[in-house]
């Protein structure tokens, strides 16, 4: 697309990156992000994207679970990418994942296993997650 063609999409997204604890956040590949926002921004996001979890065997904190439940209860779309599905399932949200984590997800969170639910989306890769068109997104 040309630059002038992209202008029509300017108002589609307002992306806010947040973390459980604002500050430096290590990401894959050895890079670091400085994250300025905490979980409180989930209270106003239209779409929440959970890109991954650090450990698929660990339970997310009560604060993460509460923030996801609050976002969902007020109608926010919840999207996970790859192992982010474990945070959704821990919060009691319906979820599914790809073959790599399917058995583990089913064993740990049988109550959350699903095939089709409105306002919740999971994906095995980043590109399909871009199909969600949020007005505001917290990643």
DSSP file (Angstrom, degrees, kcal/mol; ACC not computed):
  #  RESIDUE AA STRUCTURE BP1 BP2  ACC     N-H-->O    O-->H-N    N-H-->O    O-->H-N    TCO  KAPPA ALPHA  PHI   PSI    X-CA   Y-CA   Z-CA
    1    1 A X              0   0    0      0, 0.0     2,-0.2     0, 0.0     5,-0.0   0.000 360.0 360.0 360.0 148.7    0.0    0.0    0.0
    2    2 A X    >>  -     0   0    0      1,-0.1     4,-1.3     0, 0.0     3,-0.8  -0.522 360.0-106.5 -83.7 158.0    1.1    3.6   -0.6
    3    3 A X  H >> S+     0   0    0      1,-0.3     4,-0.8     2,-0.2     3,-0.5   0.875 119.8  51.7 -52.8 -44.8    1.3    6.0    2.3
    4    4 A X  H 34 S+     0   0    0      1,-0.2     3,-0.4     2,-0.2     4,-0.4   0.811 105.7  56.7 -67.2 -27.4   -1.8    7.9    1.4
    5    5 A X  H X4 S+     0   0    0     -3,-0.8     3,-0.7     1,-0.2    -1,-0.2   0.805 100.5  58.8 -70.7 -28.5   -3.8    4.6    1.2
    6    6 A X  H X< S+     0   0    0     -4,-1.3     3,-2.0    -3,-0.5     4,-0.3   0.741  85.8  78.0 -73.6 -22.3   -2.8    3.8    4.8
    7    7 A X  G >< S+     0   0    0     -4,-0.8     3,-1.6    -3,-0.4     4,-0.3   0.826  82.8  65.4 -56.9 -33.0   -4.4    7.0    6.2
    8    8 A X  G <  S+     0   0    0     -3,-0.7    -1,-0.3    -4,-0.4     3,-0.2   0.705 102.1  49.0 -64.8 -17.5   -7.8    5.5    5.9
    9    9 A X  G X> S+     0   0    0     -3,-2.0     3,-2.0    -4,-0.2     4,-0.6   0.423  79.5 102.5 -99.8  -0.4   -6.8    2.9    8.6
   10   10 A X  T <4 S+     0   0    0     -3,-1.6     3,-0.4    -4,-0.3    -1,-0.2   0.819  82.4  46.7 -55.1 -35.5   -5.5    5.5   11.1
   11   11 A X  T 34 S+     0   0    0     -4,-0.3    -1,-0.3    -3,-0.2    -2,-0.1   0.392  92.7  81.3 -92.2   5.6   -8.5    5.4   13.3
   12   12 A X  T <4 S+     0   0    0     -3,-2.0     2,-0.4     1,-0.2    -1,-0.2   0.855  93.7  38.4 -75.8 -34.5   -8.8    1.6   13.4
   13   13 A X     <  +     0   0    0     -4,-0.6     2,-0.4    -3,-0.4   123,-0.2  -0.945  41.7 173.1-129.2 137.4   -6.2    1.0   16.1
   14   14 A X        -     0   0    0     -2,-0.4   123,-2.3   121,-0.1     2,-0.5  -0.895  28.9-162.3-130.8 105.4   -5.0    2.5   19.3
   15   15 A X  E     -a  137   0A   0     -2,-0.4     2,-0.5   121,-0.2   123,-0.2  -0.770  12.7-177.6 -99.3 129.6   -2.5    0.0   20.7
   16   16 A X  E     -a  138   0A   0    121,-2.9   123,-1.8    -2,-0.5     2,-0.5  -0.992  15.5-149.1-123.6 123.4   -1.4    0.1   24.3
   17   17 A X        +     0   0    0     -2,-0.5    20,-0.8   121,-0.2    19,-0.3  -0.817  26.5 171.3 -94.3 126.7    1.2   -2.4   25.5
   18   18 A X  B     -e   37   0B   0     -2,-0.5     2,-0.3    18,-0.1    20,-0.2  -0.853  15.0-167.6-131.4 166.9    0.8   -3.4   29.1
   19   19 A X        -     0   0    0     18,-1.9     3,-0.3    -2,-0.3    20,-0.3  -0.950  40.6-104.3-147.2 164.2    2.3   -5.9   31.5
   20   20 A X  S    S+     0   0    0     -2,-0.3     2,-0.5     1,-0.3    19,-0.4   0.906 118.9  24.8 -58.0 -41.4    1.5   -7.3   34.9
   21   21 A X  S    S-     0   0    0     17,-0.1    -1,-0.3    16,-0.1    14,-0.1  -0.943  91.0-133.5-125.8 108.9    4.4   -5.2   36.2
   22   22 A X        +     0   0    0     -2,-0.5     2,-0.3    -3,-0.3    14,-0.2  -0.188  66.7  64.8 -57.2 153.4    5.3   -2.1   34.1
   23   23 A X  E    S+F   35   0C   0     12,-2.3    12,-3.3    14,-0.1     2,-0.2  -0.953  94.2   0.7 132.3-152.3    9.0   -1.6   33.5
   24   24 A X  E     -F   34   0C   0     -2,-0.3     2,-0.4    10,-0.2    10,-0.2  -0.521  60.9-170.8 -74.4 136.5   11.5   -3.6   31.5
   25   25 A X  E     -F   33   0C   0      8,-2.6     8,-2.5    -2,-0.2     2,-0.3  -0.976  16.4-138.4-133.4 118.2   10.1   -6.7   29.9
   26   26 A X  E     -F   32   0C   0     -2,-0.4     2,-0.3     6,-0.2     6,-0.2  -0.557  25.8-172.7 -73.5 136.4   12.3   -9.4   28.3
   27   27 A X    >   -     0   0    0      4,-2.7     3,-1.1    -2,-0.3     4,-0.4  -0.812  36.2 -68.0-124.8 167.6   11.0  -10.7   25.0
   28   28 A X  G >  S+     0   0    0     -2,-0.3     3,-0.6     1,-0.2    -1,-0.1  -0.164 116.3  36.4 -54.8 146.8   12.0  -13.5   22.6
   29   29 A X  G 3  S-     0   0    0      1,-0.2    -1,-0.2    -3,-0.1     3,-0.1   0.498 126.8 -78.1  87.8   4.7   15.3  -13.0   20.9
   30   30 A X  G <  S+     0   0    0     -3,-1.1    -1,-0.2     1,-0.3    -2,-0.2   0.478  92.4 133.8  85.4   1.7   17.0  -11.2   23.8
   31   31 A X    <   -     0   0    0     -3,-0.6    -4,-2.7    -4,-0.4     2,-0.4  -0.348  42.6-145.1 -79.9 165.1   15.3   -7.9   23.2
   32   32 A X  E     -F   26   0C   0     -6,-0.2     2,-0.4    -3,-0.1    -6,-0.2  -0.982   5.5-157.8-130.3 145.0   13.7   -5.8   25.9
   33   33 A X  E     -F   25   0C   0     -8,-2.5    -8,-2.6    -2,-0.4     2,-0.7  -0.910  16.7-135.9-113.0 146.8   10.7   -3.5   25.9
   34   34 A X  E     -F   24   0C   0     -2,-0.4     2,-0.6   -10,-0.2   -10,-0.2  -0.931  25.4-161.4 -99.0 116.3   10.0   -0.8   28.3
   35   35 A X  E     -F   23   0C   0    -12,-3.3   -12,-2.3    -2,-0.7   -17,-0.1  -0.870  15.3-177.2-104.6 122.9    6.3   -1.1   29.3
   36   36 A X        +     0   0    0     -2,-0.6     2,-0.3   -19,-0.3   -14,-0.1   0.662  59.7  68.3 -92.0 -18.5    4.7    1.9   30.8
   37   37 A X  B     -e   18   0B   0    -20,-0.8   -18,-1.9   -14,-0.1     2,-0.1  -0.791  60.7-154.4-114.3 147.9    1.2    0.5   31.5
   38   38 A X    >   -     0   0    0     -2,-0.3     3,-1.5   -20,-0.2   -18,-0.2  -0.281  47.3 -74.4-102.0-169.1   -0.1   -2.1   33.9
   39   39 A X  G >  S+     0   0    0    -19,-0.4     3,-1.9   -20,-0.3     4,-0.4   0.640 112.1  84.7 -65.6 -16.1   -3.2   -4.4   33.9
   40   40 A X  G >  S+     0   0    0      1,-0.3     3,-1.3     2,-0.2    -1,-0.3   0.764  78.2  67.2 -61.1 -23.5   -5.5   -1.5   34.7
   41   41 A X  G X> S+     0   0    0     -3,-1.5     3,-1.5     1,-0.3     4,-1.0   0.707  84.2  72.1 -71.7 -16.9   -5.7   -0.7   31.0
   42   42 A X  G <4 S+     0   0    0     -3,-1.9    -1,-0.3     1,-0.3    -2,-0.2   0.748  83.6  71.6 -65.3 -20.9   -7.5   -4.0   30.3
   43   43 A X  G <4 S+     0   0    0     -3,-1.3    -1,-0.3    -4,-0.4    -2,-0.2   0.659 111.1  26.8 -69.6 -15.2  -10.5   -2.3   32.1
   44   44 A X  T <4 S+     0   0    0     -3,-1.5    -1,-0.2    -4,-0.2    -2,-0.2   0.473  92.0 114.2-124.1  -6.6  -11.0   -0.1   29.0
   45   45 A X     <  -     0   0    0     -4,-1.0    92,-0.2     1,-0.1     3,-0.1  -0.416  51.8-154.1 -70.0 140.6   -9.6   -2.0   26.1
   46   46 A X  S    S+     0   0    0     90,-0.9    31,-2.9     1,-0.3     2,-0.4   0.811  87.4  24.6 -79.1 -33.0  -12.1   -3.2   23.4
   47   47 A X  E    S-cb  77 137A   0     89,-2.1    91,-1.9    29,-0.2     2,-0.5  -1.000  70.1-160.2-134.4 133.3   -9.8   -6.0   22.5
   48   48 A X  E     -cb  78 138A   0     29,-3.0    31,-3.4    -2,-0.4     2,-0.5  -0.964   7.4-162.1-114.5 126.4   -7.2   -7.7   24.7
   49   49 A X  E     -c   79   0A   0     89,-2.7     2,-0.8    -2,-0.5    31,-0.2  -0.942   5.7-165.7-111.9 121.4   -4.4   -9.7   23.0
   50   50 A X  E     -c   80   0A   0     29,-3.3    31,-2.5    -2,-0.5    34,-0.2  -0.898   6.1-173.5-103.2 103.5   -2.4  -12.2   25.1
   51   51 A X        -     0   0    0     -2,-0.8    33,-0.5    88,-0.5     2,-0.3   0.836  57.8 -39.9 -73.1 -32.3    0.6  -13.0   22.9
   52   52 A X        -     0   0    0     31,-0.2     2,-0.3    32,-0.2    -1,-0.2  -0.971  50.6-114.3-174.2 172.0    2.1  -15.7   25.0
   53   53 A X        -     0   0    0     -2,-0.3     3,-0.2    -3,-0.1    30,-0.1  -0.926  23.2-128.7-119.8 152.7    2.8  -16.9   28.6
   54   54 A X  S    S+     0   0    0     -2,-0.3     2,-0.4     1,-0.3    -1,-0.1   0.839  97.4  17.8 -68.1 -33.1    6.3  -17.3   30.0
   55   55 A X    >   -     0   0    0      3,-0.1     3,-1.1    28,-0.1    -1,-0.3  -0.933  60.1-158.3-145.9 114.5    5.6  -20.8   31.3
   56   56 A X  T 3  S+     0   0    0     -2,-0.4    -1,-0.1     1,-0.2    -2,-0.1   0.643  97.0  54.3 -68.9 -12.8    2.7  -23.0   30.1
   57   57 A X  T 3  S+     0   0    0      2,-0.1     2,-0.3    51,-0.0    -1,-0.2   0.583  94.5  83.2 -95.3 -12.2    3.0  -25.1   33.3
   58   58 A X  S <  S-     0   0    0     -3,-1.1     2,-0.3     1,-0.0    -3,-0.1  -0.653  80.1-120.0 -93.5 148.1    2.7  -22.1   35.7
   59   59 A X        -     0   0    0     -2,-0.3     3,-0.1     1,-0.1    28,-0.1  -0.673  31.1-115.1 -81.2 137.5   -0.6  -20.5   36.8
   60   60 A X        -     0   0    0     -2,-0.3    -1,-0.1    26,-0.2    -7,-0.0  -0.320  44.1 -89.3 -63.4 157.7   -1.0  -16.8   35.9
   61   61 A X     >  -     0   0    0      1,-0.1     4,-2.2     4,-0.0     3,-0.2  -0.236  32.5-111.3 -65.6 157.8   -1.2  -14.5   38.9
   62   62 A X  H  > S+     0   0    0      1,-0.2     4,-2.6     2,-0.2     5,-0.2   0.831 119.2  58.0 -57.5 -31.8   -4.6  -13.8   40.5
   63   63 A X  H  > S+     0   0    0      2,-0.2     4,-2.3     1,-0.2    -1,-0.2   0.904 106.6  45.9 -67.2 -41.6   -4.2  -10.2   39.2
   64   64 A X  H  > S+     0   0    0     -3,-0.2     4,-2.3     2,-0.2     5,-0.2   0.931 114.0  49.1 -65.0 -45.2   -3.9  -11.3   35.5
   65   65 A X  H  X S+     0   0    0     -4,-2.2     4,-2.4     1,-0.2    -2,-0.2   0.926 112.4  47.8 -60.6 -45.6   -6.8  -13.7   35.9
   66   66 A X  H  X S+     0   0    0     -4,-2.6     4,-2.5     1,-0.2    -1,-0.2   0.905 110.9  51.0 -63.4 -41.5   -9.0  -11.0   37.5
   67   67 A X  H  X S+     0   0    0     -4,-2.3     4,-2.3     2,-0.2    -1,-0.2   0.896 112.0  47.1 -64.6 -40.2   -8.1   -8.5   34.8
   68   68 A X  H  X S+     0   0    0     -4,-2.3     4,-2.5     2,-0.2    -2,-0.2   0.913 112.7  49.0 -66.6 -42.9   -9.0  -11.0   32.0
   69   69 A X  H  X S+     0   0    0     -4,-2.4     4,-2.6    -5,-0.2    -2,-0.2   0.909 111.8  49.0 -63.7 -41.7  -12.3  -11.8   33.7
   70   70 A X  H  X S+     0   0    0     -4,-2.5     4,-1.4     2,-0.2    -2,-0.2   0.938 111.3  49.4 -63.1 -46.6  -13.2   -8.2   34.1
   71   71 A X  H  <>S+     0   0    0     -4,-2.3     5,-2.4     1,-0.2     3,-0.4   0.927 114.7  45.0 -58.6 -45.4  -12.4   -7.4   30.5
   72   72 A X  H ><5S+     0   0    0     -4,-2.5     3,-1.7     1,-0.2    -1,-0.2   0.892 107.6  57.9 -66.3 -40.1  -14.5  -10.3   29.3
   73   73 A X  H 3<5S+     0   0    0     -4,-2.6    -1,-0.2     1,-0.3    -2,-0.2   0.779 106.6  49.0 -65.1 -25.6  -17.4   -9.5   31.6
   74   74 A X  T 3<5S-     0   0    0     -4,-1.4    -1,-0.3    -3,-0.4    -2,-0.2   0.340 127.2 -97.2 -96.9   7.8  -17.7   -6.1   30.1
   75   75 A X  T < 5 +     0   0    0     -3,-1.7    -3,-0.2     1,-0.3    -2,-0.1   0.538  67.0 154.6  97.9   7.8  -17.7   -7.4   26.6
   76   76 A X      < -     0   0    0     -5,-2.4     2,-0.3    -6,-0.2    -1,-0.3  -0.389  47.6-115.3 -65.9 144.7  -14.1   -7.0   25.4
   77   77 A X  E     -c   47   0A   0    -31,-2.9   -29,-3.0    -2,-0.1     2,-0.5  -0.656  28.8-152.1 -76.7 137.7  -12.8   -9.3   22.7
   78   78 A X  E     -cd  48 120A   0     41,-2.1    43,-3.0    -2,-0.3     2,-0.4  -0.962  15.3-179.0-117.0 126.1  -10.1  -11.6   24.0
   79   79 A X  E     -cd  49 121A   0    -31,-3.4   -29,-3.3    -2,-0.5     2,-0.4  -0.977   4.4-169.5-125.4 134.2   -7.5  -12.9   21.6
   80   80 A X  E     -cd  50 122A   0     41,-2.2    43,-1.4    -2,-0.4     2,-0.5  -0.927   9.9-150.9-121.4 153.4   -4.6  -15.2   22.4
   81   81 A X  E >   - d   0 123A   0    -31,-2.5     3,-2.2    -2,-0.4    43,-0.2  -0.989  60.0 -48.9-120.9 126.1   -1.6  -16.2   20.3
   82   82 A X  G >  S+     0   0    0     41,-3.5     3,-1.5    -2,-0.5   -30,-0.1  -0.255 132.5   9.2  54.1-119.8    0.0  -19.6   20.8
   83   83 A X  G >  S+     0   0    0      1,-0.3     3,-1.9   -32,-0.2     4,-0.4   0.566 108.4  87.9 -73.3  -6.4    0.7  -20.2   24.5
   84   84 A X  G X> S+     0   0    0     -3,-2.2     4,-1.3   -33,-0.5     3,-1.1   0.730  70.6  79.4 -59.3 -20.1   -1.3  -17.2   25.5
   85   85 A X  H <> S+     0   0    0     -3,-1.5     4,-2.7     1,-0.3    -1,-0.3   0.778  80.7  65.4 -59.2 -27.3   -4.3  -19.5   25.5
   86   86 A X  H <> S+     0   0    0     -3,-1.9     4,-2.1     1,-0.2    -1,-0.3   0.841  98.9  51.7 -68.2 -31.4   -3.2  -20.8   28.9
   87   87 A X  H <> S+     0   0    0     -3,-1.1     4,-1.4    -4,-0.4    -1,-0.2   0.909 111.1  48.1 -67.6 -41.5   -3.9  -17.4   30.5
   88   88 A X  H  <>S+     0   0    0     -4,-1.3     5,-2.4     1,-0.2     3,-0.4   0.945 113.1  47.0 -62.4 -48.3   -7.4  -17.4   29.0
   89   89 A X  H ><5S+     0   0    0     -4,-2.7     3,-1.7     1,-0.2    -1,-0.2   0.888 108.1  55.4 -63.3 -39.4   -8.1  -20.9   30.2
   90   90 A X  H 3<5S+     0   0    0     -4,-2.1    -1,-0.2     1,-0.3    -2,-0.2   0.826 105.6  53.6 -62.7 -30.1   -6.8  -20.2   33.7
   91   91 A X  T 3<5S-     0   0    0     -4,-1.4    -1,-0.3    -3,-0.4    -2,-0.2   0.447 122.8-108.6 -82.7   0.4   -9.3  -17.3   33.8
   92   92 A X  T < 5S+     0   0    0     -3,-1.7     2,-0.3     1,-0.3    -3,-0.2   0.597  72.8 141.6  83.7  10.8  -12.0  -19.7   33.0
   93   93 A X      < -     0   0    0     -5,-2.4    -1,-0.3    -6,-0.2     2,-0.1  -0.626  60.7-103.2 -84.7 145.4  -12.5  -18.3   29.5
   94   94 A X        +     0   0    0     -2,-0.3     2,-0.3    -3,-0.1    19,-0.2  -0.443  56.1 159.4 -69.3 139.7  -13.2  -20.8   26.7
   95   95 A X  B     -g  113   0D   0     17,-3.4    19,-0.9    -2,-0.1     2,-0.3  -0.986  26.3-170.2-158.0 159.2  -10.2  -21.5   24.6
   96   96 A X        -     0   0    0     -2,-0.3     2,-0.3    17,-0.2    27,-0.1  -0.941  10.7-170.3-146.9 168.8   -8.4  -23.8   22.2
   97   97 A X        -     0   0    0     -2,-0.3    27,-0.1     1,-0.1   -14,-0.1  -0.845  29.6 -75.6-149.7-176.9   -4.9  -24.0   20.7
   98   98 A X    >>  -     0   0    0     -2,-0.3     3,-1.2    25,-0.1     4,-1.1  -0.214  57.6 -84.0 -84.6 177.9   -2.8  -25.8   18.1
   99   99 A X  H 3> S+     0   0    0      1,-0.3     4,-0.5     2,-0.2     3,-0.3   0.779 119.1  65.9 -55.9 -34.9   -1.4  -29.3   18.2
  100  100 A X  H 34 S+     0   0    0      1,-0.2    -1,-0.3     2,-0.1     4,-0.2   0.862 120.0  19.6 -60.2 -37.0    1.7  -28.4   20.2
  101  101 A X  H <> S+     0   0    0     -3,-1.2     4,-2.9     2,-0.1     5,-0.3   0.383  95.4 102.1-112.9   2.0   -0.3  -27.5   23.3
  102  102 A X  H  X S+     0   0    0     -4,-1.1     4,-2.4    -3,-0.3     5,-0.2   0.914  85.0  43.8 -58.6 -48.8   -3.6  -29.2   22.7
  103  103 A X  H  X S+     0   0    0     -4,-0.5     4,-2.4     1,-0.2    -1,-0.2   0.920 115.9  47.7 -64.8 -43.1   -3.1  -32.2   25.0
  104  104 A X  H  > S+     0   0    0      2,-0.2     4,-2.5     1,-0.2     5,-0.3   0.912 112.3  49.4 -64.8 -42.0   -1.7  -30.1   27.8
  105  105 A X  H  X S+     0   0    0     -4,-2.9     4,-2.8     1,-0.2    -1,-0.2   0.929 111.8  48.9 -61.7 -44.9   -4.5  -27.6   27.6
  106  106 A X  H  < S+     0   0    0     -4,-2.4     4,-0.3    -5,-0.3    -2,-0.2   0.903 113.2  47.2 -62.4 -41.8   -7.1  -30.3   27.6
  107  107 A X  H  < S+     0   0    0     -4,-2.4     3,-0.3    -5,-0.2    -1,-0.2   0.902 120.5  36.4 -67.4 -41.3   -5.5  -32.0   30.7
  108  108 A X  H  < S+     0   0    0     -4,-2.5    -2,-0.2     1,-0.2    -1,-0.2   0.836 132.9  21.5 -81.6 -33.6   -5.1  -28.8   32.7
  109  109 A X    >X  +     0   0    0     -4,-2.8     3,-2.4    -5,-0.3     4,-0.5  -0.344  62.3 153.8-136.3  53.2   -8.2  -26.9   31.7
  110  110 A X  G >4 S+     0   0    0     -3,-0.3     3,-1.2    -4,-0.3    -1,-0.1   0.845  75.8  62.7 -52.4 -36.0  -10.8  -29.4   30.4
  111  111 A X  G 34 S+     0   0    0      1,-0.2    -1,-0.3    -3,-0.1    -5,-0.1   0.707 104.6  48.2 -64.2 -18.9  -13.6  -27.0   31.5
  112  112 A X  G <4 S+     0   0    0     -3,-2.4   -17,-3.4    -7,-0.2    -1,-0.2   0.466  79.4 120.2-101.5  -3.1  -12.2  -24.4   29.0
  113  113 A X  B <<  +g   95   0D   0     -3,-1.2     2,-0.3    -4,-0.5   -17,-0.2  -0.396  38.9 152.8 -66.8 137.0  -11.9  -26.6   25.9
  114  114 A X        -     0   0    0    -19,-0.9     3,-0.1     1,-0.1    -2,-0.1  -0.949  45.3-154.5-155.0 171.2  -14.0  -25.3   23.0
  115  115 A X  S    S+     0   0    0     -2,-0.3     2,-0.3     1,-0.2    -1,-0.1   0.576  85.1  14.2-123.3 -27.2  -14.5  -25.1   19.3
  116  116 A X        +     0   0    0    -21,-0.1     2,-0.3     2,-0.0    -1,-0.2  -0.855  61.7 151.4-157.6 117.6  -16.6  -22.0   18.8
  117  117 A X    >   -     0   0    0      3,-0.4     3,-0.8    -2,-0.3     2,-0.1  -0.996  40.1-115.4-144.0 140.1  -17.4  -19.1   21.1
  118  118 A X  T 3  S+     0   0    0     -2,-0.3     3,-0.1     1,-0.2    -2,-0.0  -0.441  93.6  15.4 -74.3 149.4  -18.2  -15.4   20.3
  119  119 A X  T 3  S+     0   0    0     -2,-0.1   -41,-2.1     1,-0.1     2,-0.4   0.511 107.4  89.8  68.2   8.8  -15.9  -12.6   21.5
  120  120 A X  E <   +d   78   0A   0     -3,-0.8     2,-0.4   -43,-0.2    -3,-0.4  -1.000  51.6 176.9-132.7 134.0  -13.0  -15.0   22.2
  121  121 A X  E     -d   79   0A   0    -43,-3.0   -41,-2.2    -2,-0.4     2,-0.3  -0.999   8.0-174.7-139.4 138.6  -10.4  -15.9   19.6
  122  122 A X  E     -d   80   0A   0     -2,-0.4     2,-0.3   -43,-0.2   -41,-0.2  -0.954   6.3-178.5-129.2 152.7   -7.2  -18.0   19.8
  123  123 A X  E     -d   81   0A   0    -43,-1.4   -41,-3.5    -2,-0.3   -38,-0.1  -0.988  32.1-135.8-148.7 154.6   -4.6  -18.6   17.1
  124  124 A X  S    S+     0   0    0     -2,-0.3     2,-0.3   -43,-0.2   -41,-0.1   0.610  89.8  29.9 -86.1 -13.5   -1.4  -20.6   16.7
  125  125 A X  S  > S-     0   0    0    -43,-0.1     4,-0.7     1,-0.1   -43,-0.1  -0.890  79.7-112.5-141.4 170.8    0.5  -17.7   15.1
  126  126 A X  H >> S+     0   0    0     -2,-0.3     4,-0.8     1,-0.2     3,-0.7   0.897 104.8  62.4 -74.4 -41.1    0.7  -14.0   15.0
  127  127 A X  H >4 S+     0   0    0      1,-0.3     3,-1.3     2,-0.2     4,-0.2   0.897 102.0  49.5 -57.0 -46.5   -0.5  -13.3   11.5
  128  128 A X  H >4 S+     0   0    0      1,-0.3     3,-1.5     2,-0.2    -1,-0.3   0.819 102.7  63.6 -63.1 -26.8   -4.0  -14.8   12.0
  129  129 A X  H X< S+     0   0    0     -4,-0.7     3,-1.4    -3,-0.7    -1,-0.3   0.740  87.0  71.6 -68.1 -21.2   -4.4  -12.7   15.2
  130  130 A X  T << S+     0   0    0     -3,-1.3    -1,-0.3    -4,-0.8    -2,-0.2   0.636  77.4  79.9 -70.1 -11.3   -4.3   -9.6   13.1
  131  131 A X  T <  S+     0   0    0     -3,-1.5     2,-0.3    -4,-0.2    -1,-0.3   0.763  70.4  93.8 -67.0 -23.6   -7.7  -10.4   11.7
  132  132 A X    <   -     0   0    0     -3,-1.4     2,-0.7    -4,-0.2   -85,-0.0  -0.558  68.0-155.2 -68.3 129.9   -9.2   -9.0   14.9
  133  133 A X        -     0   0    0     -2,-0.3     2,-0.1  -120,-0.0    -1,-0.1  -0.729  18.1-176.4-112.1  83.0  -10.0   -5.3   14.3
  134  134 A X        -     0   0    0     -2,-0.7     3,-0.2     1,-0.1  -120,-0.1  -0.419  32.4-148.2 -80.3 152.6  -10.0   -3.6   17.6
  135  135 A X  S    S+     0   0    0      1,-0.4     2,-0.3  -122,-0.1    -1,-0.1   0.837  97.2   6.1 -79.1 -38.9  -10.9    0.0   18.3
  136  136 A X  S    S-     0   0    0   -123,-0.2   -89,-2.1    -3,-0.0   -90,-0.9  -0.987  78.2-165.1-142.5 140.1   -8.4   -0.1   21.1
  137  137 A X  E     -ab  15  47A   0   -123,-2.3  -121,-2.9    -2,-0.3     2,-0.6  -0.967  12.9-158.4-129.7 137.3   -6.1   -3.0   21.9
  138  138 A X  E      ab  16  48A   0    -91,-1.9   -89,-2.7    -2,-0.4  -121,-0.2  -0.974 360.0 360.0-112.1 119.4   -4.0   -3.9   24.9
  139  139 A X              0   0    0   -123,-1.8   -88,-0.5    -2,-0.6  -122,-0.2   0.373 360.0 360.0-103.7 360.0   -1.2   -6.3   24.0
